[in-house]
Amino acid sequence: MQSSKPNKKVGRRDFLRILGSGAGAAATVSAPLAGQAAAATKSTDERKKSRYQENSPEVLTYYRVNRYPKK
């Protein structure tokens, strides 16, 4: 007697391939949407402003700690 149920066995590699392609498609779709939202919130002046401040405490500490030894 043969079973009337079709054999729908999915191999491990096929399962992982399907799972990976679904994750890749989701990342591809969501990436452009996230980039547009972040870019739209900043004005042109805010994007062009200088962020390096040479007299900030962090920068002064960096150069104080990382001085070259005197020879």
N, C-alpha and C positions, 0 to 999 in steps of 0.2 A: 504494500500500500504506500502510495506517495502522498506526501502532505500537500494540501491545496494552498498553503501559504508560500508566497515567493520568498526567496532568500534575499533579505535586505541587509546583509551584513556589511558594515562599513569598516574598512581597515583603519588601523591607528594612524598611519601616514596620511590617508585621505582625510580623516577627521581633523588632524592638525593643519593640513593644507587649507581646508575650508575655514577653520577657525582663524588662521593667520590672514587669509584674504579678507575676511570680514572685518578684522581689526584694522587692517591697512586701509580699507575703504572708508571706515569711520574716521580715521585720522586724517585722511585726505580731504574729506568733506568739511570737517570742523576746523582745520588749520586756517583756511582763508577767512573764515568768519571771525576768528579770534584776532587775527592780524588787523582786520579792518576796524574792529571796535577799539582796539588800543590806539591806533593811529588817529582815529577821529576825535579822541578826547584831548589831544595836545594841539595847541595853536602853533603857528609858524614861529612866533617869537620864543615860545617855550622850547621848541625843538632846537633852535639855533643858539640858545644861551650857553655861556661857558660854565662848566661844572667844576673845573679844577680851581681850587683856591689855595695859593701857595703858602699863606700864613695861617691855615687852619691847624688846630692842635694835632690832628692825625698826621698831616704831612710833616710838621716839625718833628714829631716823635719818630717818624719813619727815618728821616735823615739823621737825627741825633743817634738813633740806635744803630744804623747801618753805615756809619762813617768808616772810611778805610783807615786801617792802622797807620800811624806815622812811622816812617822808616828812619 
